[in-house]
């Protein structure tokens, strides 16, 4: 299994794009095909953002572990999780 560092740099961009998609879907001006495409993209962004949040939470937990001694360890995930 290959390991790669979690990249947090695109989280805010993903959330902003997801908000735009929600607004477009709520307006109801899209064709069915466009709405389905946007919904699919929204699900993809939502899943990716959730994974990034979970990775960030685990990274924070690593900071506060070890009997109160602060230490930062890089959090590495395996691809496909």
N, C-alpha and C positions, 0 to 999 in steps of 0.2 A: 504494500500500500504506500502510495506517495503521500507525504505530508506537506502542507503549505500553511503559511501564516495567514491568519484571518485579516482581511483588509477592511478597516472601518471607515475609510475615506469617502466612500460613496453612499453612506447611510442617509445623510441629510438630502442628497440629491434624489435618492430612491423614494424617500418620504414625500418630497415635494412633487415628484411625478405621480405618485399614488394619489395625492390630494387632488391633482388636476384631473386624473382619471375619474375619481369619485364625483367631482363637480360635473364633468361631461356626462356621466351616466345619470346623475340626478336631474340634469336639464332635460333629458329625453329627446334631444335633437338628433341623435345618431341613428343611422340605419341599423337594422338587426345585425348585419354582418360587422359593422363598425363597433357596435356595442359588445358583441361577442369577443372581438379582437381586443378591445380595451379591457374587458373583464378578465380575459386570459392574462394579459400583461399585468393587470393589477394583482392577480393571484400570485404571479411570479415574483413581483416586487414585494408583496406581503411576506411570502415565504423567506425570501432572501433577507429582508429586514429582520424578521423574527430570529433567524439563525445568527445574524450579526449581534442582536441584542443578547441572545443566550451566550455567545462567545464573550461579549463584554462583561456580562455578569460573572462568568467563570473566571475571567481575568481579575476582576475585583476581589473575588473570593480568595484567589491566590495571594493577593496583597495583604489580606488581613489574617491569613492562616499563620501557623507556626507560633503559637502561644503569644500572639500580640506583636511579634517582631515583624516589622514591615519589610517585605522583600518583594520584588517584582520579578516574576518569571514569565517569559513569553508563552502565550497560549497557542498551541499548535493543534489544528484539526486535521482529520483525514478527509480526503476528497470523497464526496458521495454521501456525507452525513447531512 
